[in-house]
Amino acid sequence: MLELRQLAVLRAIAQEGSLAAAARSLHHTQPTVTHHLGVLEAHFGARLVRRGPRGAALTELGAALLPHAEAVLERLRLAEREVRDLAERGARTLHIGTFPTAGALLLPPAVKAVRAEGVQVSLVEGELPALLRGLAARELHAALVFSQPGDRLDLDDDFELHPLLTDPLLLVMPQDHRCAGLTQVPLAELRDDDWIGSADPRDPCDRVLSWACARHGFQPVHGLRTDDYAVVQGFVAAGTGVALVPRLALGTPRSDVAVRTLTGPPLAREISVAVLRTTAARSTGGLVEALTRQAGRIGEQWGTPAAAGGGPSR
């Protein structure tokens, strides 16, 4: 029967590149590492590590076993953390990630609902790339995320993605802009304007804008970049450019900016909650239900569909 120590040895050899370095990283002696590797190779009846004068590397069979070993060891780490949380705090703890605009409107009622069920919450706020890294590292049980419609977020099969809300993207421009008198603004009219974009050019909202502008034969010129939507409105009001802002992030617009929709196909981002399939699923189920209810309330206020789908997409 396989043992965790053997899987840990295989992972350490893959990471460190030699048996001696693997032994140091595991705080074992090299003979101990050699023993566990030998038992593992005997179990499969095949060589898993190729040794040489310059170190050690996994064979094709060892490389095939490695992701399974990493998954088993990672699941054990998650189980240990969850049980420790339960023992230390007397309640199950959910580690939840959120980006700022969703944290302000979507998350608070959901956190209140799960805490009423005796679940503690640890909250991490960050931009989308940091949240995806936290999910990938299994540091978060769940996170609110967003994407361009049709995009596939870089999450593995250990996660379920529950659509919550279609968040329209609205044009924000100075009150005295030449198009401010229009109810809907043709995007082609803005080809000569400077745009205020996201700090990360790969942001889904920026990519939606680039796609839409390309259909009209131009690419937006970004004069400034920031992830703070209050700052965006300030720069727009000062006349330094126009911006495409998610409705969820707009809040109450400043009196010196004009907010309009664009003509053509609606532009939007999809907001979802990504949930890790672990023993914490009992608690994340309540979180997803509460988030779905809150998204429904927001969608009703906007007069738009609340959810992009009827259940988890994976």
Beta strands, then each sheet from edge to edge (+ up, - down):
strand 1: 49-52
strand 2: 55-58
strand 3: 93-98
strand 4: 120-125
strand 5: 142-147
strand 6: 159-174
strand 7: 184-185
strand 8: 194-197
strand 9: 221-225
strand 10: 243-246
strand 11: 257-262
strand 12: 268-276
sheet 1: 1+ 2-
sheet 2: 4+ 3+ 5+ 12- 6+ 10-
sheet 3: 4+ 3+ 5+ 12- 6+ 11- 7-
sheet 4: 8+ 9+
end
